[in-house]
Every structure is written in C-alpha cells, then in structure tokens.
Amino acid sequence: MVPMIFSIPTQWKVILILLLLVLSTLAYLSFVRRKTRLQLSAGICNLPTVCWMPKFVNYHPDKDEQPSADENSDLDEGKNPLPKKMPSSNITNILPRMERLGGPYGLYATVYGVSTKIVHVAHPIPAKAILMGNPMSKSKIAGKKASIADSLGAVKSPAYDHFKNFSGDGVFTADGNIWKTKRASVLHCLLKGCTKDDSPESQRLEREANLAADSFILSATAISSRSVSGFREVNVVPLLQRATIGLIYRFITHHDVDIECENKRCFREGNDSIINVEENYCDETDDTQSCGSANSSASKSELTTSTERTDNDYHTQQSRRKESRGENGINPFEELSQYLEAITNIRMIILAQSRSIWFLLPRWMYQTFSSMFREEEKQMVMIRKFARAACDNAKLGSPLQMLRLKASHNPRMDNNVKNGREINKELLDEAITLLFAGQDTSAATLSWTLHLLSLHPNTQMRLAKEVRDCLSNANIGHGERISKKMVSKMTFLDAVIKESMRLYPVAPFVVRRLPDALTIPSDTSGSEESVTIPKDTFACIWIYGLHRNPKLWHRANDFVPERWIDPVLQKLDDAQTKYKGAFMPFAAGPRNCVGQPLAQTILKIMLARIINECEFSDLRMKQHEEFASEEDMIEWSVHLRKDMQAGFTVLPSGGLRLVVKRSKKLN
C-alpha cells in the first residue's frame, strides 16, 4: 500500500491547478475590462469612464420595492424601510453625475460588467445624432439617397433582448428588414384614417377617448365622495389604468365591451352614454381594488348619467353582457385587476433583469437558474391570456384583424390565422405590445399631469377655464363628445401636457447600439469638443435628463406650462431656440413611438373632458395654502412631488391619492 503521505502532493496539485485557473480567469477578465475602459477613456473617445457591476441576483416587486417614508405615512416611527433595489435615484442622479464628471456635451461612459460599453447622453446634439442616425450612411457614400430605416438609430439588439420574453419579436424589439416591414404594417393598420378629422377611424378614436374619460370620472368621483366626514382621497392611478386599457382594447379590436370591475357593470349606448348597474361600487385600498355595497343614494347619484334607465334596461344589460364576451365567448375584463397587476410588475422585473448579474450571462442560464425568470413567467401568464383574448375578439376591419392579413405578421399566410381560428406568435407579440404601450403611455402621463395640477391649483383653474370657454364657443353642452378638432384649439391644454411629459417622460431613457463608430461634431460655439463613440457601444439617451438639463431649460425642475406658449419664456429655453428637438417624450428618429399620433389625441381629449368636469386637490397642499406666499407654495409643491416607481416606464411610486370633486360650475 502506498503511504497516504505520497497522495497529498497530488491533491495539492489539483488545488493549485484550480487556483491558477481561477487567477488566470480573473486576470484575463481584468485585462479585458481595462482594455475596454481605455477604449472609452482615451484616444478619440476620451470620455470620463466609470466601472459598474450588477448589485443583485434576484428581484421581486413586492419584496424589493418597499415604500419609503414619504410614500407611506403609516410607517412606524423610527422604522427604516429596506432600501430599494431600483430606487428612482438611478434616474435622478444622472445630471449631477454628468456635471461632476465634466465630459463633452455632458457625456460619460460606463464599463458595464467586463466588456459592455455604455455612453450616457443628456444633450440634444449627440442624442439626435444617435437616434436619427449617421448622416454619412453607406448608401449616401455610394451616391444613393439614404432612407431613414438605414440609419444607426434603427438598431436595438441586443440592448433590448431582455424584453423578448415580454414582447417577443414585435415592432418594439425587432431589427433590420423584419422591423421595417412590421413597422410599416403596424403604422398602416393602427393609424389608417386617424389623421382625417371626419373619418370613421378618427371618430372611433374620439368616441373611445371620451368614454374612457367618462369611465374614470364616474369611478373617481363615486369613490371620493363616499365619506361621512367629507370627500376622501382616491388612488387615481389604477382607475386611469382601467379606463385606458379599455380604450386601447376597444380601439384595436372593435370589440364593443366596457370595463367590468368585478360586480360593477357599465354598458354603452349608441349615443356614447353609459348605463350603470349600481348594486356595487369600486373601491381601492393600498393600491388594490375591491368592491363593496353601494348602499347610499349619494353614491348612486354620482354614478347616474344623462341617460335615464328604463324598464327595459335589464334586458339591454343582459344582451350587452353577452356581447361583451365577443364571438368566442371571451371577456378579458373579467380578470382585469390581475392583468393590470401583472403589467405593473413586469415593468420593474424587466428593468431589474437588465441591472442584475443575469444580464451579463447567456439567456439560457437566466431561464434555467433564476427565480426572477420564474416570477417573470408568472406575470406573463395573465399578460398573454389578455392579449390572446384581444386577438380572439378582434372584429373585421379592426387593426388586430388587419394585421392577420399582413405577411409581416402572418409569414406563411396561413388561412387559419387569417380567418381567426388560430393565433400565431407574431400576432400575439404585437397584441401584447400594442395593449401595453397604448395603456401605459396614457395612464402614466395623465397620472403625472393630475399630480402636477393638484399641486398647482391656479394652473388647474386656468386650464379648466380654457376648456370650458372653447367648448362654450363651439356650443358643446355637458356630456357631449369632445373632438380632436376642438382640443387642437386649446393651446394651454397642449402646454400643460407638454410640460408634464417634459418633467415626467413615460420612458425615462432609451438605448441604441452603434454598429459603427459615430463622431459627434464639436458645438458651433466651440464650447463642446468633438467626440467619437466606438463601434458596438450602447448609447443610453436619458430623456429625463435631457428634459431637465438646466443648460437647456430655465427653471428646469419647475412646472411652467407657460414656457410653451409665452414668446418671452420660450426665448429663455435654449431647448426651444438653439437646440430645437431637445423635447422628445416619444423618443425620436425611425424608432420613435409608433402610436405617438394616437397618444397625443387621447391625452388631449381625456384631459380636457376630465378637467371640464372635475377638480383635483392634494390634501397636503391644503395644509399650507392659507398661510404661505405664492413663492412658498411653489417651493412646497416641488417638495410634495411623488417619487418615481422605477421601471422601464415610470409611474408615481405608491400610487397617487387625490380628492376628486365634481366641478363647482357644473354643480
């Protein structure tokens, strides 16, 4: 027998070999990272560069997004909440960091992980160059006219690969020729006829926007008025989400269904009015919705519309309930609360994945080992179910039905897909994208706008006066439809929405990959140096930072809607004079928001109708308005602003609780 002592060196040899392998790997990774950093911090790029590593492995929205003390006044005194894994400071600290690092145009670079190159942008010159594309594209060099789809700004992959489980290969994530054909098809099917004021499609959009506003008004005023001691606060965010998802669902499917909030039923009449079954009302506590008995005559009067109920209403309601289920017997709104909860969570999970260790590893490892992926799949069950129901219920002539006939979304031109018997992946991916984008943009923007108006009551009063004056001049009575043509004349309404989207763009940043090196020329004034961004760098355009850059906007962090319509104030903003195009809430270039024209119409009509009929107030402001000067109130309103819930789109963290009253003039 060989003595045991002779076997020890062999064991040590194995350990030594493993140790050398680990050290060699670490040395190689360190070398690669140092080389990547030199690419960004030296030579023709020469940007201030920092290294960043992911801070966490797993993420769960309920556990990792605990409310901070200013978001939840009920937190026990002295009890510190756990720090958020994705705090809003990830967004708000961008401009201070740029100022501190002092790069040209405020640019700075990050080595993400080991070798991923990222350049951060919050200036209009480099932002437009990246999003609009390289002016010296290959086709121009060859003497041909370059199409906008050939630009560098059209490249998203692999920056958006972590969205693939959510939106698949739809127009949001696709690239190259697939993206071009899908975008053309979506634009044709979604916007067909909507640019003409009197077209059936445009009138349908107007009708849906008015109905969505009415749905929100009825729910919000009913809940807010149900207090013995006076008006109570209501979380308007979930109510806006419910109203806007109903709007976009009906618009892309032509399925005539109204939102059902569990036991409450709303059914539409041919003249756009709503009949409500009043046995129940929708309430909300801690950002969740529950239903309780409506046993007071006051709440019933709030829910009653101009259309009187008749003895035949019951039969009308029963037939409309059947109609709400569509030709396939499916009504997705029966599980609306679960869908909206899943959508809210998926926004944060997808962003968390991009900031976790899994973003640096192969996709299969994330799918195999990560509990975050299991949580993502859990949320996707309801999201896919809702989108599948929309595809099933899409009627002839609707945008979703027309996409069935396009080769971009039915590559094999399968007859079963054409006639609606089957739903292929391409159609389902696009339905998920359209439903989310159509709901999220409108609900988030309206939430932030109502938040700002509640903190600036004088601005709210001015807006209400403009809306009522315009409607009065057009002989539009209470409850009548507000059209796109009418809101186009409301200049202050447009200014309020613009200012809200300047301060709180729905998507705080967008990312593009540069397949070739891109040179940003020096500023004409000579204040900024030229810089060349290396090939295969991810450019992160911080729209939030661009919209709040104090070098571009006077009173950059203040809510000043007048800046958009007052010539004197406009001249104070370099963003509106020297750098036109610095305002880009829907991004810019060939990959901008495909539904931008629809969103602008929806936002204007809904806000005009809501402000015409309701007044919004924040109880925290009322505690100070009687004793403070106007300057103090402005400063206090900034202090009272809600924190952002950081996802790939942003909502007010912890919801938005406001007192909602019917307008005094209407009463």
Legacy VTK file of the C-alpha trace (Angstrom):
# vtk DataFile Version 3.0
C-alpha trace
ASCII
DATASET POLYDATA
POINTS 667 float
0.000 0.000 0.000
1.321 3.407 -0.929
1.608 5.579 2.146
-1.061 8.258 2.425
1.601 10.952 2.555
2.519 10.332 -1.097
-1.050 11.104 -2.203
-1.062 14.583 -0.606
1.063 16.284 -3.261
-1.373 15.127 -5.956
-4.287 16.694 -4.116
-2.340 19.874 -3.697
-1.506 19.800 -7.383
-5.221 19.688 -8.245
-5.942 22.526 -5.859
-3.036 24.526 -7.248
-4.182 23.959 -10.827
-7.714 25.081 -9.968
-6.347 28.111 -8.150
-4.194 29.015 -11.138
-7.196 28.660 -13.448
-9.263 30.973 -11.257
-6.464 33.526 -11.017
-5.833 33.329 -14.762
-9.523 33.859 -15.485
-9.698 36.820 -13.123
-6.534 38.276 -14.648
-7.957 37.873 -18.153
-11.269 39.470 -17.176
-9.400 42.322 -15.515
-7.328 42.786 -18.673
-10.442 42.845 -20.868
-12.132 45.351 -18.594
-9.039 47.597 -18.527
-8.796 47.410 -22.315
-12.499 48.301 -22.654
-12.076 51.219 -20.269
-9.134 52.523 -22.313
-11.278 52.425 -25.460
-13.702 54.822 -23.794
-11.404 56.983 -21.683
-8.538 57.559 -24.144
-7.910 58.273 -27.812
-10.618 59.837 -29.973
-13.354 58.968 -27.466
-11.675 60.377 -24.353
-14.710 60.340 -22.080
-14.771 60.196 -18.288
-15.308 56.498 -17.595
-16.538 54.568 -14.579
-16.873 50.832 -13.994
-20.125 49.322 -12.788
-21.096 45.850 -11.675
-24.612 44.494 -11.051
-25.650 44.800 -7.425
-28.123 41.925 -7.108
-29.084 38.483 -8.426
-32.825 38.170 -7.820
-35.680 40.633 -7.648
-39.319 40.535 -6.573
-41.540 43.654 -6.926
-43.482 43.066 -3.688
-40.387 42.471 -1.539
-37.810 44.748 -3.158
-39.886 47.878 -3.729
-40.865 48.748 -0.158
-42.351 52.256 0.139
-40.157 54.975 1.563
-41.238 57.152 4.441
-42.567 59.934 2.202
-44.641 57.473 0.215
-46.346 55.831 3.163
-47.213 57.965 6.138
-48.317 54.872 8.063
-44.790 53.565 8.503
-43.961 53.104 12.161
-41.928 55.963 13.566
-38.276 55.046 13.745
-38.730 52.015 11.495
-36.496 52.272 8.441
-37.745 50.548 5.292
-35.406 48.286 3.376
-33.516 50.083 0.593
-34.993 49.602 -2.849
-33.003 47.617 -5.369
-34.100 50.029 -8.100
-34.529 53.461 -6.485
-35.519 56.499 -8.526
-32.052 57.914 -7.790
-30.834 55.707 -10.651
-32.663 58.221 -12.854
-32.442 61.474 -10.907
-28.676 61.244 -10.265
-27.748 61.221 -13.954
-27.479 65.007 -14.396
-25.478 65.623 -11.178
-23.088 62.838 -12.203
-22.646 64.350 -15.671
-21.950 67.756 -14.140
-19.405 66.262 -11.761
-17.533 64.269 -14.434
-17.473 67.162 -16.916
-17.301 65.317 -20.241
-18.022 66.969 -23.628
-21.786 67.537 -24.020
-22.061 66.068 -20.517
-21.263 62.612 -21.885
-19.691 59.973 -19.718
-19.055 56.268 -20.223
-19.593 53.131 -18.190
-17.919 49.750 -18.451
-20.856 47.529 -17.538
-19.595 44.256 -16.121
-16.453 43.247 -18.004
-16.652 44.455 -21.607
-20.028 46.109 -22.249
-19.501 49.719 -23.336
-22.197 52.269 -22.461
-22.213 56.017 -23.161
-24.735 58.180 -21.275
-26.315 61.100 -23.148
-28.473 64.027 -21.992
-27.725 66.651 -24.663
-29.717 67.163 -27.889
-26.781 67.191 -30.331
-25.416 63.697 -29.559
-28.937 62.410 -28.785
-30.272 63.375 -32.216
-27.146 62.075 -33.963
-27.638 58.688 -32.301
-31.406 58.432 -32.692
-31.655 59.911 -36.190
-28.623 58.038 -37.484
-25.256 58.754 -39.019
-25.571 61.366 -41.782
-22.754 59.607 -43.675
-24.519 56.280 -44.106
-23.223 53.722 -46.590
-25.969 54.468 -49.092
-25.071 58.167 -49.120
-21.424 57.361 -49.585
-22.403 55.223 -52.565
-24.224 58.207 -54.038
-27.726 56.980 -53.194
-30.319 58.698 -51.070
-30.305 57.149 -47.596
-33.621 56.003 -46.226
-34.406 56.709 -42.591
-34.551 52.971 -41.890
-30.877 52.648 -42.871
-29.769 54.888 -40.015
-27.781 53.853 -36.979
-30.699 54.870 -34.819
-32.642 51.829 -36.034
-30.561 49.285 -34.097
-31.795 47.975 -30.735
-30.407 44.454 -30.484
-29.014 43.178 -28.177
-29.819 46.100 -25.848
-33.497 45.089 -25.754
-33.087 41.315 -25.740
-34.320 41.195 -22.138
-37.717 42.353 -23.486
-38.032 39.301 -25.754
-39.959 37.193 -23.247
-42.454 40.052 -22.906
-42.948 41.463 -26.409
-41.277 38.734 -28.459
-40.148 39.879 -31.891
-42.773 42.568 -32.334
-42.177 46.045 -33.716
-40.729 47.184 -30.373
-37.779 44.757 -30.329
-37.294 43.635 -33.956
-34.419 44.926 -36.102
-33.434 45.132 -39.768
-35.839 44.188 -42.541
-38.169 42.394 -40.131
-38.568 45.610 -38.155
-39.121 47.707 -41.285
-41.916 45.505 -42.603
-43.581 45.143 -39.191
-43.444 48.879 -38.501
-44.953 49.647 -41.907
-47.781 47.176 -41.261
-48.487 48.455 -37.739
-48.500 52.072 -38.911
-50.925 51.232 -41.706
-53.302 49.185 -39.563
-53.151 51.338 -36.426
-53.249 54.832 -37.923
-55.340 54.200 -41.024
-57.781 57.087 -41.365
-56.950 58.571 -37.959
-55.242 61.618 -39.446
-58.504 62.823 -41.025
-60.876 64.532 -38.621
-64.111 63.234 -40.156
-63.067 59.660 -40.976
-64.820 56.737 -39.235
-61.498 55.705 -37.658
-60.876 59.177 -36.267
-64.413 59.369 -34.895
-63.965 55.961 -33.266
-60.801 57.178 -31.557
-62.594 60.308 -30.315
-65.526 58.239 -29.040
-63.254 55.832 -27.172
-61.243 58.666 -25.585
-64.447 60.357 -24.382
-65.789 57.079 -22.989
-62.505 56.355 -21.210
-62.600 59.789 -19.595
-66.226 59.250 -18.520
-65.323 55.861 -17.043
-62.582 57.444 -14.953
-64.763 60.391 -13.874
-67.619 58.146 -12.714
-65.350 55.831 -10.729
-63.158 58.541 -9.192
-65.980 60.857 -8.108
-68.036 57.952 -6.732
-65.170 56.718 -4.554
-64.007 60.169 -3.475
-67.494 61.217 -2.363
-68.134 58.131 -0.201
-67.029 59.611 3.114
-69.193 60.574 6.066
-66.892 63.434 7.095
-66.440 64.829 3.579
-64.518 63.878 0.457
-61.906 61.165 0.734
-58.723 60.643 -1.220
-58.761 58.159 -4.063
-55.824 56.498 -5.809
-56.357 57.695 -9.371
-53.593 55.588 -10.959
-55.438 52.212 -11.108
-58.623 53.986 -12.243
-56.750 55.629 -15.115
-55.150 52.288 -15.980
-58.590 50.651 -16.138
-60.002 53.419 -18.307
-57.098 53.494 -20.767
-56.779 49.716 -21.164
-60.471 49.645 -22.052
-59.847 52.398 -24.601
-56.925 50.755 -26.397
-58.535 47.292 -26.266
-61.724 48.532 -27.909
-59.809 50.578 -30.457
-57.555 47.791 -31.735
-60.259 45.073 -31.643
-63.505 46.992 -32.393
-64.984 44.732 -29.709
-67.747 46.782 -28.085
-67.096 45.927 -24.450
-66.880 48.116 -21.374
-64.682 47.581 -18.347
-66.207 45.354 -15.701
-64.826 45.995 -12.224
-65.863 42.704 -10.697
-69.553 43.250 -9.743
-69.942 46.704 -11.318
-71.197 46.640 -14.922
-71.076 49.539 -17.373
-72.709 49.206 -20.762
-72.614 51.515 -23.690
-75.497 53.091 -25.532
-75.409 54.002 -29.180
-75.177 57.721 -28.339
-71.978 57.233 -26.283
-73.670 57.417 -22.884
-73.213 54.841 -20.151
-75.806 52.947 -18.148
-74.556 51.667 -14.817
-75.835 48.828 -12.702
-75.445 50.397 -9.269
-75.602 47.477 -6.870
-71.870 47.811 -6.275
-69.137 50.405 -6.441
-65.401 50.024 -6.930
-63.183 50.958 -4.042
-59.436 50.784 -3.528
-57.169 50.381 -0.578
-53.371 50.232 -0.640
-53.348 50.296 -4.448
-55.585 47.261 -4.832
-59.176 47.239 -5.959
-62.069 45.682 -4.078
-65.803 46.070 -4.385
-68.320 46.868 -1.683
-72.025 47.517 -1.473
-73.254 50.894 -2.629
-75.916 51.496 -0.011
-76.162 55.281 -0.136
-78.260 57.315 -2.512
-75.393 59.820 -2.837
-73.109 57.278 -4.453
-75.852 56.213 -6.807
-76.449 59.745 -7.939
-72.741 60.084 -8.715
-72.920 57.025 -10.935
-76.041 58.063 -12.861
-75.502 59.577 -16.314
-77.664 61.727 -18.537
-79.317 58.643 -20.000
-82.311 57.577 -17.868
-82.834 53.940 -17.033
-85.992 52.337 -18.335
-87.946 49.195 -17.583
-86.166 47.509 -20.465
-82.678 48.298 -19.132
-82.306 44.855 -17.559
-82.797 43.095 -20.900
-80.488 45.601 -22.604
-77.825 44.933 -19.989
-78.133 41.175 -20.323
-77.722 41.355 -24.095
-74.731 43.664 -23.740
-73.138 41.306 -21.223
-73.390 38.594 -23.849
-71.966 40.986 -26.443
-69.094 41.829 -24.085
-67.900 38.253 -24.330
-67.386 38.528 -28.059
-67.949 35.939 -30.733
-65.699 33.463 -28.915
-67.364 33.916 -25.529
-64.280 35.588 -24.031
-64.341 38.757 -21.954
-60.785 39.632 -20.841
-62.050 42.340 -18.474
-63.334 39.720 -16.043
-59.705 39.394 -14.892
-58.660 42.988 -15.431
-57.210 43.517 -11.950
-54.847 40.566 -12.395
-53.759 41.829 -15.809
-53.000 45.355 -14.568
-51.079 43.973 -11.594
-49.035 41.773 -13.936
-48.324 44.704 -16.256
-47.214 46.887 -13.348
-44.863 44.163 -12.065
-43.394 43.217 -15.447
-42.260 46.824 -15.976
-39.986 46.519 -12.953
-38.893 42.910 -13.472
-37.616 43.588 -16.987
-35.605 46.605 -15.854
-34.319 44.671 -12.841
-33.046 41.934 -15.148
-31.002 44.474 -17.111
-29.400 45.664 -13.851
-28.766 42.195 -12.419
-25.960 39.711 -12.906
-28.163 37.774 -15.336
-27.858 40.490 -17.993
-24.168 39.588 -18.366
-24.778 35.852 -18.675
-26.253 33.756 -21.517
-30.018 33.884 -21.748
-30.375 30.137 -21.130
-28.694 30.489 -17.739
-31.193 33.169 -16.711
-34.087 30.981 -17.814
-32.716 27.874 -16.088
-31.419 29.132 -12.758
-33.036 32.466 -11.973
-36.050 32.833 -9.681
-36.534 36.212 -11.367
-37.353 34.422 -14.621
-39.908 32.257 -12.824
-41.520 35.410 -11.449
-41.453 36.925 -14.950
-43.171 33.861 -16.396
-45.776 34.004 -13.642
-46.690 37.555 -14.660
-46.637 36.682 -18.362
-49.388 34.064 -17.972
-52.048 36.730 -17.444
-50.490 39.144 -19.950
-50.561 36.526 -22.710
-54.069 35.456 -21.748
-55.377 39.023 -22.034
-53.636 39.579 -25.388
-54.913 36.250 -26.698
-58.462 37.267 -25.806
-57.965 40.516 -27.724
-56.825 38.553 -30.783
-59.788 36.172 -30.451
-62.299 39.026 -30.223
-60.818 41.261 -32.948
-63.545 42.118 -35.451
-63.389 42.612 -39.191
-61.702 45.909 -40.060
-60.009 46.321 -36.673
-56.226 46.924 -36.501
-55.566 43.491 -34.971
-57.710 41.759 -37.589
-55.958 43.624 -40.412
-52.558 42.525 -39.090
-53.672 38.910 -39.621
-53.661 39.614 -43.361
-50.149 41.081 -43.474
-47.168 38.937 -44.424
-45.165 40.684 -41.707
-47.418 39.148 -39.029
-48.542 36.058 -40.938
-45.372 34.989 -42.785
-46.863 31.744 -44.107
-50.161 33.480 -44.955
-51.929 30.709 -43.058
-55.684 30.743 -43.725
-56.419 29.646 -40.153
-54.617 32.757 -38.910
-56.343 34.948 -41.486
-59.837 33.853 -40.526
-59.142 33.969 -36.779
-59.219 30.248 -35.996
-55.593 30.358 -34.860
-53.315 32.926 -33.223
-49.684 32.791 -34.279
-46.737 34.115 -32.247
-46.216 37.172 -34.461
-49.763 38.401 -33.874
-49.684 37.647 -30.140
-46.380 39.508 -29.715
-47.805 42.593 -31.409
-51.029 42.459 -29.413
-49.047 42.403 -26.145
-47.008 45.409 -27.318
-49.973 47.480 -28.508
-52.072 46.818 -25.420
-49.263 47.731 -23.058
-47.998 50.784 -24.939
-51.486 52.153 -25.546
-52.471 51.837 -21.899
-49.215 52.715 -20.190
-48.421 55.951 -22.039
-51.857 57.453 -21.446
-52.323 56.283 -17.838
-48.839 57.319 -16.713
-48.934 60.739 -18.406
-52.402 61.536 -17.094
-51.371 60.429 -13.591
-48.377 62.761 -13.558
-50.418 65.580 -15.103
-53.167 65.351 -12.485
-50.481 65.175 -9.806
-48.882 68.410 -11.029
-52.228 70.165 -11.459
-53.270 69.224 -7.922
-50.071 70.871 -6.664
-50.682 73.986 -8.791
-54.369 74.910 -8.324
-54.058 78.212 -10.206
-52.779 76.375 -13.276
-55.632 73.888 -12.934
-58.169 76.727 -12.799
-56.683 78.386 -15.882
-56.813 75.111 -17.796
-60.428 74.455 -16.775
-61.392 77.955 -17.917
-59.769 77.462 -21.323
-61.504 74.116 -21.834
-64.934 75.489 -20.855
-64.537 78.615 -22.972
-63.581 76.561 -26.035
-66.483 74.147 -25.527
-68.898 77.021 -24.958
-67.755 78.766 -28.145
-68.323 75.522 -30.037
-71.804 75.113 -28.461
-70.782 71.836 -26.848
-73.016 71.049 -23.894
-72.343 68.969 -20.802
-71.776 65.318 -21.677
-71.381 65.869 -25.432
-68.387 64.456 -27.228
-65.140 66.443 -27.353
-63.463 66.135 -30.749
-59.865 66.240 -31.902
-60.619 69.444 -33.784
-61.820 71.127 -30.574
-58.778 70.242 -28.469
-56.463 71.449 -31.242
-57.639 74.968 -30.352
-56.780 74.554 -26.651
-53.233 75.906 -26.565
-52.849 75.877 -22.792
-54.076 72.269 -22.664
-51.302 71.347 -25.090
-48.794 73.301 -22.993
-49.820 71.522 -19.766
-49.433 68.080 -21.347
-46.063 69.011 -22.850
-44.784 70.325 -19.533
-45.964 67.205 -17.724
-44.185 64.987 -20.259
-41.082 67.171 -20.017
-40.835 66.634 -16.269
-42.019 63.009 -16.314
-41.449 61.333 -19.692
-43.113 57.914 -19.674
-39.870 56.230 -20.756
-37.036 57.962 -18.843
-34.399 56.578 -21.207
-33.935 54.672 -24.462
-30.956 52.604 -25.619
-29.437 52.118 -29.066
-26.445 50.080 -30.213
-23.984 51.721 -32.593
-22.896 49.137 -35.215
-20.252 51.609 -36.429
-18.218 54.324 -34.763
-20.096 57.608 -34.584
-18.458 61.035 -34.463
-20.295 63.813 -32.660
-19.063 67.145 -34.086
-17.994 69.985 -31.845
-20.540 72.641 -30.925
-20.726 75.642 -33.294
-19.949 77.911 -30.358
-16.792 75.949 -29.611
-17.883 75.202 -26.071
-18.064 71.446 -26.641
-15.330 69.255 -28.137
-15.801 66.637 -30.824
-16.033 63.050 -29.609
-16.092 59.686 -31.395
-18.103 56.893 -29.805
-16.589 53.450 -30.550
-18.286 50.717 -32.547
-20.669 48.377 -30.686
-21.212 50.852 -27.859
-24.636 51.079 -26.239
-25.817 54.686 -26.213
-28.225 55.391 -23.346
-30.211 58.544 -24.115
-31.596 59.868 -20.833
-34.786 61.620 -21.889
-35.419 62.501 -18.242
-32.015 64.220 -18.079
-32.461 65.851 -21.476
-35.770 67.368 -20.363
-34.357 68.669 -17.056
-30.939 69.833 -18.193
-30.517 73.332 -16.661
-28.290 74.304 -19.593
-31.291 73.834 -21.894
-34.276 74.945 -19.809
-34.835 77.867 -17.469
-36.391 76.741 -14.178
-35.674 73.234 -15.389
-37.281 71.427 -12.444
-40.330 73.693 -12.115
-43.778 73.119 -13.608
-44.103 76.059 -16.027
-46.614 75.274 -18.827
-46.422 78.903 -19.960
-42.927 78.251 -21.350
-44.541 76.594 -24.381
-46.841 79.478 -25.375
-45.264 82.666 -23.990
-42.737 84.083 -26.535
-40.730 85.748 -23.764
-40.377 82.489 -21.813
-39.657 80.493 -24.970
-36.568 82.617 -25.595
-35.245 81.668 -22.161
-35.119 77.991 -23.164
-32.195 77.019 -25.387
-34.094 73.769 -25.897
-36.759 75.715 -27.832
-34.449 78.095 -29.679
-30.838 76.985 -30.055
-31.409 73.238 -29.781
-34.801 72.527 -31.312
-35.690 68.882 -30.909
-34.441 68.630 -27.335
-38.005 67.769 -26.270
-38.579 64.122 -27.181
-41.076 62.396 -24.858
-41.771 59.795 -27.568
-38.058 59.476 -28.473
-37.007 60.483 -31.997
-35.886 59.049 -35.296
-37.048 55.906 -37.084
-37.567 54.009 -33.806
-39.779 56.620 -32.139
-43.121 55.654 -30.614
-45.296 54.148 -33.335
-48.502 55.272 -31.626
-47.462 58.875 -30.985
-50.295 60.473 -33.049
-52.902 58.362 -31.236
-51.411 59.085 -27.816
-51.449 62.843 -28.369
-55.117 62.804 -29.383
-56.108 60.522 -26.490
-54.266 62.606 -23.894
-55.780 65.884 -25.037
-59.361 64.622 -25.261
-59.252 62.738 -21.970
-57.615 65.563 -20.012
-59.983 68.169 -21.477
-63.026 66.092 -20.550
-61.721 65.257 -17.071
-60.741 68.836 -16.192
-64.028 70.131 -17.592
-65.974 68.024 -15.100
-63.672 67.501 -12.107
-61.451 69.336 -9.661
-58.404 67.660 -8.141
-56.716 68.580 -4.895
-53.897 67.240 -2.746
-54.730 67.440 0.963
-51.075 68.075 1.779
-51.215 71.352 -0.176
-54.341 72.500 1.651
-52.476 72.341 4.958
-50.214 75.187 3.809
-52.012 77.252 1.171
-53.755 79.549 3.675
-50.531 80.686 5.334
-47.897 80.659 2.572
-46.956 83.121 -0.148
-47.065 82.140 -3.814
-43.269 81.620 -3.841
-43.504 79.401 -0.773
-46.300 77.390 -2.369
-44.199 76.782 -5.496
-41.300 75.579 -3.358
-43.621 73.434 -1.257
-45.221 71.905 -4.368
-41.787 70.696 -5.531
-41.191 69.187 -2.093
-44.519 67.325 -2.287
-43.904 65.709 -5.652
-44.199 61.948 -5.729
-41.177 59.744 -6.159
-40.952 57.685 -9.352
-41.514 53.955 -9.383
-38.521 52.974 -11.479
-39.413 50.555 -14.257
-38.733 50.765 -17.979
-41.627 53.222 -17.763
-42.379 55.322 -14.663
-45.499 55.728 -12.526
-45.959 57.640 -9.250
-44.482 55.424 -6.555
-47.102 54.209 -4.112
-49.936 55.439 -6.327
-51.436 58.933 -6.384
-54.093 59.833 -3.824
-56.188 62.892 -4.640
-59.540 64.323 -3.656
-61.761 64.320 -6.745
-64.829 66.546 -6.833
-67.339 67.421 -9.484
-66.666 70.893 -10.839
-68.368 73.654 -8.837
-69.555 75.241 -12.055
-71.260 72.013 -13.106
-72.792 71.547 -9.662
LINES 1 668
667 0 1 2 3 4 5 6 7 8 9 10 11 12 13 14 15 16 17 18 19 20 21 22 23 24 25 26 27 28 29 30 31 32 33 34 35 36 37 38 39 40 41 42 43 44 45 46 47 48 49 50 51 52 53 54 55 56 57 58 59 60 61 62 63 64 65 66 67 68 69 70 71 72 73 74 75 76 77 78 79 80 81 82 83 84 85 86 87 88 89 90 91 92 93 94 95 96 97 98 99 100 101 102 103 104 105 106 107 108 109 110 111 112 113 114 115 116 117 118 119 120 121 122 123 124 125 126 127 128 129 130 131 132 133 134 135 136 137 138 139 140 141 142 143 144 145 146 147 148 149 150 151 152 153 154 155 156 157 158 159 160 161 162 163 164 165 166 167 168 169 170 171 172 173 174 175 176 177 178 179 180 181 182 183 184 185 186 187 188 189 190 191 192 193 194 195 196 197 198 199 200 201 202 203 204 205 206 207 208 209 210 211 212 213 214 215 216 217 218 219 220 221 222 223 224 225 226 227 228 229 230 231 232 233 234 235 236 237 238 239 240 241 242 243 244 245 246 247 248 249 250 251 252 253 254 255 256 257 258 259 260 261 262 263 264 265 266 267 268 269 270 271 272 273 274 275 276 277 278 279 280 281 282 283 284 285 286 287 288 289 290 291 292 293 294 295 296 297 298 299 300 301 302 303 304 305 306 307 308 309 310 311 312 313 314 315 316 317 318 319 320 321 322 323 324 325 326 327 328 329 330 331 332 333 334 335 336 337 338 339 340 341 342 343 344 345 346 347 348 349 350 351 352 353 354 355 356 357 358 359 360 361 362 363 364 365 366 367 368 369 370 371 372 373 374 375 376 377 378 379 380 381 382 383 384 385 386 387 388 389 390 391 392 393 394 395 396 397 398 399 400 401 402 403 404 405 406 407 408 409 410 411 412 413 414 415 416 417 418 419 420 421 422 423 424 425 426 427 428 429 430 431 432 433 434 435 436 437 438 439 440 441 442 443 444 445 446 447 448 449 450 451 452 453 454 455 456 457 458 459 460 461 462 463 464 465 466 467 468 469 470 471 472 473 474 475 476 477 478 479 480 481 482 483 484 485 486 487 488 489 490 491 492 493 494 495 496 497 498 499 500 501 502 503 504 505 506 507 508 509 510 511 512 513 514 515 516 517 518 519 520 521 522 523 524 525 526 527 528 529 530 531 532 533 534 535 536 537 538 539 540 541 542 543 544 545 546 547 548 549 550 551 552 553 554 555 556 557 558 559 560 561 562 563 564 565 566 567 568 569 570 571 572 573 574 575 576 577 578 579 580 581 582 583 584 585 586 587 588 589 590 591 592 593 594 595 596 597 598 599 600 601 602 603 604 605 606 607 608 609 610 611 612 613 614 615 616 617 618 619 620 621 622 623 624 625 626 627 628 629 630 631 632 633 634 635 636 637 638 639 640 641 642 643 644 645 646 647 648 649 650 651 652 653 654 655 656 657 658 659 660 661 662 663 664 665 666
